[in-house]
Amino acid sequence: MSRSVAGLPPRVEFSQVTVRAGSGPPLLQDFSLSVAAGTLHALVGRNGAGKTTLLRALLGEVEFTGSIRIDRQRGGSIGYVPQRLEFDRTLALTVGEFLAATRQRRPVCLGVSAAARARVAAVLASVGLADAGQRPIAALSGGELRRVLLAHALEPRPELLLLDEATEGLDRAALARFEELVKTARAAGTTILLVSHDAALVARLADAVTSLDGEGPAP
Amino acid sequence: MSWLDYPFFRRALVAALLLAPLLGALSHLVVARRLAFLSTALGQAALTGLTIGLALGETHDESGSPYGGMVGFCLLCALAMVWVKRRAALPTDTLIGVFVAFTLGLGICLLVAVTQRFNVHQIEALMFGSLITVTDGDLWLLAALDVGVGLLLARVYNELLLDSVAPPLARAAGVKSARLDYLFVVLLTAAIVLSLKIVGALLVEALVVIPAAAGRNVARSLRSQLLWSIGVALAATVGGLSLSMRFLVPSGGAVVLVLAGLFALTFGISCAARGRGHREDALR
């Protein structure tokens, strides 16, 4: 089942993509999809339908057959908010240092530069976590970590944004802010692939919807 | 007479001062990338490499060090481990366990063959560390390694960190994870091989892991963790050399004892700093 946007050039094209894990049935089989540039395309379906697997294949995290073509400009980046981020919680890493790692050339273990600090402060403010820069990343709650990951994914503005259940654990205010940020990114030309089980969210945001199992999102 | 009047002690001390920042800097990345067991494997591979080098005609005395065999075999093992790790579905520690068993088995067989032709003390020095085997050439090599590894690490540090903490985000950001994996084990191999004369093959893992572990006990940011790691490595190498001179014990063992003491100290500090709540189950 698919509702799509006609007439716009594709930014991402999945063609006959099959992903297998061991000798069991494929996680995804002969999947084809064209995602139009500058649109928000929602991927829906039951648990295990292959939504996350599709994003992971796009990132090169899992092996697949078929082809995935991403139409990118030189210097264009991919932003990604994963469904889960498992990391070593004993690592002494502040939120500011984590975000600065991709925003300065100087090794972050030698300190965060003034320019990077300003950028980090701005992105954190955009997700309502202005004071989180000095906090250990391991001390964040699930919802706060999601907001930090969203901040990380949205700056600098990516050409392609992958959001995998990115609203899970967000409170009402954070959810409203999330929707605003996503709309702003799309308006600025970012192509967005959104995986979600939230039917209302998909209805509010999506320009196109593809169901990986023939069903729509849960009401 | 002061210990500093002995040329061999001065050389060992300079080696320790050169090694500490190098291993301290690598240490927190080794722990972040969960490669502690790999450093054990490389230490044992160095022993096998030494025997290969000796069998092929390298010397291990004041006139030279058998780096060819050690570097060659360790690099081969390190690159093979990364290659297999990136392709196998097995957990990393299981795969490294396979390599440890293989290198140790090969090393033991070769050791028996080699010690029939060479003095076993030459190998002992590399197993447990020995101050008197450090040469001026070693110091120049260490200084060059410090500069080389420092420059390369500075260039790729942020990518290494992101790839260690959040591999999916690193891939999305275009970080070449495979290239970093190979580069990091090459740097680690070079540092480990050049540490062997001070710490010894059997104990080198301690100097690669404990500084970062001790730093994690007390650090509150990445920067403070780096400083703690370097500080602990520095205190352990200099303190260990002094203990080795004072009690005439192998330098490797002495360095590790100081490391263990510093780990216990920082662990105590972290326990004291943590608040203790009280829970009571009132069963009726």
Interface residues (C-beta under 8 A of the other chain):
Chain A: G22 R56 L59 G60 E61 S77 I78 G79 Y80 P82 L85 F87 D88 T90 L91 A92 L93 T94 E97 F98 A101 T102 Q104 R105 R106 P107 V108 C109 L110 G111 Q134 P136 L149 H152 A153 L162
Chain B: H28 A32 R34 A89 L153 A154 Y157 N158 L161 L162 V165 A166 P168 L169 R171 A172 A173 G174 G215 R216 A219 R220 S221 L222 R223 S224 Q225 L226
